[in-house]
């Protein structure tokens, strides 16, 4: 029995001493690299300038920017957890070191109290186990943070590429803007004359049993400027049935075909957007979390 106790105590003491005095590789911090947020901040400003210069939201650009922001926030959250777990590991090491080590003479010597010594050994063993568990967490978080950083950098590179591509089309877009001119909202409805024309044309060609909405006072986008309307194809928040989806498809196609005549700038429908300015055709949007946010229950139309 005493031999077993002696083995437990010596093993616990040795483990605690090794863990306290030998810094694990997982605790070593990697060489610092520029945080993704700094580059993202710079590109976000450029994106805002393009939105302003091209007279309205560039949905593709904003979509990539939002993805980059989410990826960057994930990196920051993981790195905070990593730092906190590293601090816990260090605290366990300090505590184990302050507790000291034990040997068989201390435990079973004439002046020693074996019960107290074994309790002490159990505490040291617990500290060693806890620190080992935290070390595994550090290693896991480190791998996860590296993966998240790569994903954030990839999204930021996509945003940079999108901005570069839109800048290269500046002349073509400026010609479009000059063709359609600039309109301010007029009348009590707060819509521009062009938006009123598009809205009336839609209502003349498509029944709207679920209604529509246009002006949103205070909205920073096209709805707030009187240059956008949402045409509903279900009761808000519900997925349309097959017949209503086909009706939405028909309206979206009508908007594309009649866009050059009416001055339609872009269309959003079924988690996709079609921007006349970019000439890229339908492009997929990232998931924004709901049927309405993903534009499955309404067709959005914005005008120049």
C-alpha positions as CSV (number, residue, x, y, z in Angstrom):
1,X,0.0,0.0,0.0
2,X,2.8,2.4,1.0
3,X,4.6,1.5,-2.2
4,X,1.6,2.5,-4.3
5,X,1.2,5.8,-2.4
6,X,4.9,6.6,-2.8
7,X,4.6,6.0,-6.6
8,X,1.5,8.3,-6.8
9,X,3.2,11.1,-4.9
10,X,6.5,10.9,-6.7
11,X,4.7,10.8,-10.1
12,X,2.6,13.8,-9.3
13,X,5.5,15.8,-8.0
14,X,7.6,15.0,-11.1
15,X,4.8,15.9,-13.4
16,X,4.1,19.2,-11.6
17,X,7.8,20.1,-11.6
18,X,8.2,19.3,-15.3
19,X,5.0,21.3,-16.2
20,X,6.0,24.2,-14.1
21,X,9.6,24.5,-15.3
22,X,9.4,23.5,-19.0
23,X,7.4,26.0,-21.1
24,X,5.4,24.0,-23.7
25,X,5.8,24.7,-27.4
26,X,2.1,25.5,-27.6
27,X,2.7,28.6,-25.3
28,X,5.2,30.1,-27.7
29,X,3.6,32.9,-29.6
30,X,3.9,32.9,-33.4
31,X,5.7,35.8,-35.1
32,X,3.4,38.8,-35.3
33,X,1.7,39.5,-38.6
34,X,-0.4,42.5,-39.5
35,X,-4.0,42.1,-38.2
36,X,-6.5,41.5,-41.0
37,X,-8.6,44.4,-39.6
38,X,-6.1,47.1,-40.6
39,X,-6.3,46.1,-44.3
40,X,-10.1,45.6,-44.1
41,X,-10.5,49.1,-42.7
42,X,-8.6,50.6,-45.6
43,X,-10.6,48.6,-48.2
44,X,-13.9,49.4,-46.4
45,X,-13.2,53.2,-47.0
46,X,-12.4,52.5,-50.6
47,X,-15.7,50.5,-51.0
48,X,-17.6,53.4,-49.4
49,X,-16.0,55.8,-51.9
50,X,-17.0,53.6,-54.8
51,X,-20.6,53.3,-53.6
52,X,-20.7,57.1,-53.5
53,X,-19.1,57.6,-56.9
54,X,-21.2,55.0,-58.6
55,X,-24.4,56.5,-57.1
56,X,-25.7,53.7,-54.9
57,X,-24.9,50.4,-53.3
58,X,-22.7,48.0,-55.1
59,X,-24.3,44.8,-53.8
60,X,-21.5,42.5,-54.9
61,X,-18.9,44.7,-53.3
62,X,-20.9,45.0,-50.0
63,X,-21.5,41.3,-49.9
64,X,-17.8,40.5,-50.1
65,X,-17.0,43.2,-47.6
66,X,-19.6,41.7,-45.1
67,X,-18.0,38.3,-45.5
68,X,-14.6,39.7,-44.9
69,X,-15.9,41.5,-41.7
70,X,-17.4,38.3,-40.3
71,X,-14.2,36.3,-41.0
72,X,-12.1,39.0,-39.3
73,X,-14.3,39.2,-36.3
74,X,-13.9,35.4,-35.9
75,X,-10.1,35.7,-36.0
76,X,-10.3,38.4,-33.3
77,X,-12.6,36.3,-31.1
78,X,-10.4,33.2,-31.4
79,X,-7.2,35.1,-30.6
80,X,-8.8,36.6,-27.5
81,X,-9.7,33.0,-26.3
82,X,-6.2,31.9,-27.1
83,X,-4.7,34.6,-25.0
84,X,-7.0,33.9,-22.1
85,X,-6.2,30.1,-22.2
86,X,-2.5,30.8,-22.4
87,X,-2.8,33.0,-19.2
88,X,-4.6,30.1,-17.5
89,X,-1.8,27.7,-18.4
90,X,0.7,30.1,-16.9
91,X,-1.3,30.4,-13.7
92,X,-1.5,26.6,-13.3
93,X,2.3,26.5,-13.7
94,X,2.8,29.1,-11.1
95,X,0.5,27.4,-8.6
96,X,2.1,24.0,-9.1
97,X,5.6,25.5,-8.6
98,X,4.5,27.3,-5.4
99,X,3.1,24.1,-4.0
100,X,6.5,22.5,-4.4
101,X,7.4,18.9,-5.0
102,X,7.3,15.9,-2.7
103,X,9.5,12.9,-2.2
104,X,9.1,9.7,-0.2
105,X,11.0,11.0,2.8
106,X,8.6,13.9,3.2
107,X,5.6,11.6,2.9
108,X,6.7,8.6,4.9
109,X,9.4,10.1,7.2
110,X,9.1,10.0,10.9
111,X,7.9,13.6,11.1
112,X,5.7,13.5,8.0
113,X,1.9,13.1,8.0
114,X,1.1,10.7,5.1
115,X,-2.5,11.7,4.9
116,X,-1.7,15.4,4.5
117,X,1.1,14.6,2.1
118,X,-1.2,12.5,-0.1
119,X,-3.8,15.2,-0.1
120,X,-1.0,17.6,-1.2
121,X,0.0,15.1,-3.9
122,X,-3.6,14.9,-5.1
123,X,-3.7,18.7,-5.5
124,X,-0.5,18.7,-7.5
125,X,-1.8,15.9,-9.7
126,X,-5.0,17.9,-10.3
127,X,-3.0,21.0,-11.2
128,X,-0.9,19.0,-13.6
129,X,-4.0,17.4,-15.2
130,X,-5.7,20.8,-15.5
131,X,-2.7,22.4,-17.1
132,X,-2.3,19.5,-19.6
133,X,-6.0,20.0,-20.5
134,X,-5.4,23.7,-21.0
135,X,-2.4,23.0,-23.2
136,X,-4.5,20.8,-25.4
137,X,-7.0,23.7,-25.7
138,X,-4.2,26.1,-26.6
139,X,-3.0,23.8,-29.4
140,X,-6.6,23.4,-30.7
141,X,-7.3,27.2,-30.6
142,X,-4.0,27.9,-32.2
143,X,-4.8,25.7,-35.2
144,X,-8.3,27.1,-35.4
145,X,-7.1,30.7,-35.2
146,X,-4.5,30.0,-38.0
147,X,-7.3,28.6,-40.2
148,X,-9.6,31.5,-39.5
149,X,-6.9,34.0,-40.3
150,X,-6.2,32.4,-43.6
151,X,-10.0,32.5,-44.4
152,X,-10.1,36.2,-43.4
153,X,-7.1,37.0,-45.6
154,X,-8.8,35.2,-48.5
155,X,-12.0,37.2,-48.1
156,X,-10.0,40.4,-47.8
157,X,-8.1,39.5,-51.0
158,X,-11.5,38.9,-52.7
159,X,-12.7,42.4,-51.6
160,X,-9.5,44.0,-52.9
161,X,-10.0,42.2,-56.3
162,X,-13.6,43.3,-56.4
163,X,-12.6,47.0,-55.8
164,X,-9.9,46.8,-58.4
165,X,-12.3,45.4,-61.0
166,X,-15.0,48.0,-60.3
167,X,-12.4,50.8,-60.6
168,X,-11.4,49.4,-64.0
169,X,-15.0,49.9,-65.2
170,X,-15.1,53.5,-64.1
171,X,-15.5,55.0,-67.6
172,X,-18.3,52.6,-68.5
173,X,-20.2,53.3,-65.3
174,X,-19.8,57.0,-65.6
175,X,-21.3,56.8,-69.0
176,X,-24.3,55.0,-67.6
177,X,-24.7,57.6,-64.8
178,X,-24.5,60.4,-67.4
179,X,-27.1,58.7,-69.6
180,X,-29.7,58.4,-66.8
181,X,-28.8,61.6,-65.0
182,X,-29.4,62.3,-61.3
183,X,-32.9,62.6,-59.8
184,X,-34.1,63.8,-56.4
185,X,-37.3,62.6,-54.7
186,X,-40.3,64.7,-55.6
187,X,-43.9,64.7,-54.4
188,X,-45.5,63.4,-51.2
189,X,-44.4,59.7,-51.7
190,X,-40.7,60.6,-51.4
191,X,-39.7,58.7,-54.6
192,X,-37.7,59.9,-57.6
193,X,-39.7,60.3,-60.8
194,X,-37.8,57.3,-62.3
195,X,-38.7,55.1,-59.4
196,X,-42.4,56.2,-59.7
197,X,-42.3,55.2,-63.4
198,X,-40.8,51.8,-62.6
199,X,-43.2,51.1,-59.8
200,X,-46.2,52.1,-61.9
201,X,-45.0,49.9,-64.8
202,X,-44.5,46.9,-62.4
203,X,-48.0,47.4,-61.0
204,X,-49.5,47.6,-64.5
205,X,-47.9,44.4,-65.6
206,X,-47.9,42.2,-62.4
207,X,-50.6,41.7,-59.8
208,X,-49.3,42.4,-56.3
209,X,-51.6,40.4,-53.8
210,X,-48.9,40.7,-51.1
211,X,-48.2,44.4,-51.6
212,X,-45.0,46.3,-52.0
213,X,-42.9,48.8,-50.1
214,X,-40.7,51.6,-51.3
215,X,-39.6,54.6,-49.2
216,X,-37.9,53.9,-45.8
217,X,-37.1,57.2,-44.1
218,X,-33.7,57.0,-42.4
219,X,-32.5,54.0,-44.4
220,X,-28.9,54.7,-45.6
221,X,-29.4,52.8,-48.8
222,X,-31.6,53.3,-51.9
223,X,-34.8,52.9,-50.0
224,X,-34.0,56.0,-48.0
225,X,-33.2,57.9,-51.1
226,X,-36.5,57.1,-52.8
227,X,-34.8,55.0,-55.4
228,X,-35.9,51.4,-54.5
229,X,-39.0,49.3,-54.1
230,X,-39.6,45.8,-52.7
231,X,-42.3,43.8,-54.5
232,X,-43.6,41.0,-52.2
233,X,-44.3,37.4,-53.3
234,X,-45.3,36.0,-50.0
235,X,-46.5,37.3,-46.7
236,X,-43.4,38.8,-45.1
237,X,-40.9,36.2,-43.9
238,X,-42.5,33.2,-45.5
239,X,-41.0,31.2,-48.4
240,X,-43.2,31.7,-51.5
241,X,-44.9,28.7,-53.0
242,X,-43.9,27.5,-56.5
243,X,-46.4,29.7,-58.3
244,X,-45.3,32.8,-56.5
245,X,-41.6,32.0,-57.1
246,X,-42.3,31.8,-60.8
247,X,-44.1,35.1,-60.6
248,X,-41.1,36.6,-58.9
249,X,-38.8,35.1,-61.6
250,X,-41.0,36.7,-64.3
251,X,-40.8,40.1,-62.6
252,X,-37.0,39.9,-62.2
253,X,-36.6,38.9,-65.9
254,X,-38.9,41.8,-66.9
255,X,-36.8,44.2,-64.9
256,X,-33.6,43.0,-66.7
257,X,-35.2,43.3,-70.1
258,X,-36.8,46.7,-69.5
259,X,-33.9,48.0,-67.3
260,X,-32.2,50.0,-70.1
261,X,-35.4,51.7,-71.0
262,X,-36.5,52.5,-67.5
263,X,-33.1,53.2,-65.8
264,X,-33.1,50.2,-63.5
265,X,-29.7,49.9,-61.7
266,X,-29.9,46.5,-60.0
267,X,-32.2,43.7,-59.0
268,X,-32.1,41.4,-56.0
269,X,-34.1,38.1,-55.9
270,X,-33.6,34.6,-54.4
271,X,-30.3,35.4,-52.8
272,X,-28.8,36.7,-56.0
273,X,-28.2,40.2,-57.5
274,X,-28.1,41.5,-61.0
275,X,-26.2,44.8,-61.3
276,X,-26.4,46.7,-64.6
277,X,-23.3,48.7,-63.7
278,X,-21.0,45.7,-63.4
279,X,-22.4,43.8,-66.3
280,X,-21.6,40.5,-64.5
281,X,-25.1,39.0,-64.7
282,X,-26.7,37.2,-61.8
283,X,-24.3,36.6,-58.9
284,X,-24.9,34.6,-55.7
285,X,-25.1,36.4,-52.4
286,X,-23.9,35.1,-49.0
287,X,-26.5,33.8,-46.5
288,X,-27.8,36.8,-44.5
289,X,-29.8,34.6,-42.1
290,X,-33.4,34.9,-43.0
291,X,-35.8,34.5,-45.9
292,X,-36.4,38.3,-46.1
293,X,-32.7,39.3,-45.7
294,X,-31.9,36.8,-48.5
295,X,-34.6,38.3,-50.7
296,X,-36.6,35.1,-51.2
297,X,-39.9,36.7,-50.4
298,X,-39.6,39.8,-52.5
299,X,-37.9,41.3,-55.6
300,X,-35.9,44.4,-54.9
301,X,-35.5,46.9,-57.7
302,X,-33.2,50.0,-57.5
303,X,-33.0,52.7,-60.1
304,X,-30.3,55.1,-61.2
